[in-house]
Amino acid sequence: MTTDINMTQLVKNNTTTFAYYRNQHLYYAVDYDGATYHYPVVVDATDENYDIGNATLNHTEKAMTMMRYMRKAIAAGTFVKV
């Protein structure tokens, strides 16, 4: 269950990688505790959760950089084990 995720362990010395794009969302993948999880980053400027502005989102990012998106996904139930 994603509510049991330890954020410190999730982001420490970890990276996240762009997985795919669908329906105004970039989906990133991150490995945690022997499993891979996907989470969305909203890129639709008309969406109320849009907050990336003019940011550059790279293919691979430090997990710490993407922590706010992972937190949002965990809270929304969209941090999904694949």
N, C-alpha and C positions, 0 to 999 in steps of 0.2 A: 504494500500500500504506500502511495507516495507521501502520505502525511508523516511517515517514519523516516524521511530523508534527513540526514544530517548535512546542513548546508555547508559547514566548514569542510567536511570530508568530500563533499561533492565538488567544490571548487578548488581545493588545495592541490597544486601541481597537476591540474587537469586541463584539457582543452575541449572545445566544442567545435563541431564541424557542420557546415551547411549540408543539409540532406536533400531538400527539395522545396519547390515553391508551389503553393496551391491557394487559390481563392483569396488573394491579397495578404497572404501570410508566407513568410520565410520560415521553414522548419529546420531547426538545428538538432543535431544528435550529440549526446554526451554519454560517456560510459560511467557507470556508478555501481559499485558493489556487484561486479560480475555481469551486469546487464546494460543494455543500451536503452536510453530514453530519448524521445523526441519532444520538442516543445516549440510553440509558435512565437514568431515576432511579427507584429502587425505592421504592414507597410501601406495600408490604405489610409490616406490622410483624412478621409471622412469618418473613420471609425473612432469612437470615443476613447479607445485604448491606445491610439496611435501616439507615440512619443519619441520616435527616432529622429524627427526633423531632418537635418541635412547630414546625419551621421553616415559614416562608411561602415558597411557590414561586410567583413571579409569571409572568405571560404573557411578559414580556421581562426578561431579567437581563443584567448585564454578564457577559461571558464569563469574566472573572477570578473572579467569584463561583461559577461552575459548574465551575471548573477541576478540582476533585477528582472530580466525576462523569465528566468527560471523560477524565481519567487512568485511572479505573477501567474505563471503556468501551474505551479503547484497549488496555489490558492484557488485557481479557477478549475482545477481538475483536468487540465490539458497537458500536463507533464506525464506522458504516456510511455509505458514500457513496451518495447517492440521486440 
